Amino acid sequence: VLPRVLGETGCRRGEVFNLRWENVDLTQRRICFRWTKSGKPYHVPMTDTLVRLLSALPSLGQSEWVFPDDTGKAPMKAERFYVARFVPAVRRAGLTPRWRTS
């Protein structure tokens, strides 16, 4: 789901990994990114697909983080996601894993 959210929002990886549910408004269909690289908050409208993806996440109502770590008490680390989830999924698809780092 996380790669789809990155693609749907066009946001930076760190902004999505640190996203809190309090900044997601499923009713108004927008996400507010408050802690950004530029230091300026901005809003992103949500597509139907993005609303559907986020609404189905198990962290909804269970964690303050949209993409929590295994404890649910902190955001998932990008490096952990890459090693534990992204690389295995890409390899299962028969592709070479690549992750833009800048």
N, C-alpha and C positions, 0 to 999 in steps of 0.2 A: 504494500500500500504506500509506503513512504516514497518510493521513486515516482509513483503516480501523482502524489501530492506535490512533490517537487516540480514535476512537469506541468501540472494544472495551475500552480501558482506562479511559477517562474521565479520563485524566491531563492535566496541563498540557502545553502544546506544548513548552516548554523542557525539561521532564523527559524527554519522548520523544525530542527531538532530541539530547539528551546521553546517551542510554542506551547503556551498554556491554554487550557480550555476557557479560562476567563476572557481570552482574547479572540475566541471563536464565537460568532453569533450565527447559529444555524437558521434562526428565524429571519434575520435581516440579510442573511447570505453574504457575510463579509468577515474577513479576518483582519485584525489589527496587529501589525508587527511593530512592537514598541521598542525593542532592543535590537537595533540594526547596526550594521557596520558603519553607516554614514552618521549614526547618532540621531537620525530623524525618523520618527514613526511614520508609517504609511498603512493604508488599507488596501486590501485586495478583494475584489468581488469573487464570489464562489459560483462556479458552474454547477449544473445539476449533478454532474459526475462527482465533483468534489464534495458536495453536500452529502451525497449517497455514501461515498467512501468514508468521510469523517463520522457520519452518523452510525456506521457499522463498527467502529473501532471499539474494542473491549475496554479501553481506558476511559471512555465516556462515562462519567459518574463514579469512576473508581480511582482516578488519579488526577492531580492538578495538571499533569503533563499530557499532551496529546500523544507523544511518543515516549513513554516512560522506560526507564531501565527495568531490570528484572524485579527490583524491590518496589517499584511504583512510586518511589519517593524522590526521584531525581530524573532529569531528562536522559534519554539514551545517548550514549557517546557515539559520535560519527564513526570513529575507528572500530568500535565494537560492532556496529551495524555492518560495516564494510566486511569485516572478517567473518562474522558469524552468520550473516544473512545474505548480503549482496553477492559475495564471491561464490558461495555454493549455488545460489539460484542461477547465476549467470553461467556457471559451468554445467549445471544440469540442462540448460538450454543449448549447450554446445558452443557457447561463445567465449571470447576472451574478456576477462574482467578488466574494466577501465573505470577510473574514478577521477574526475576532474578535481584537482586540489587547489585551484586558485579561484 
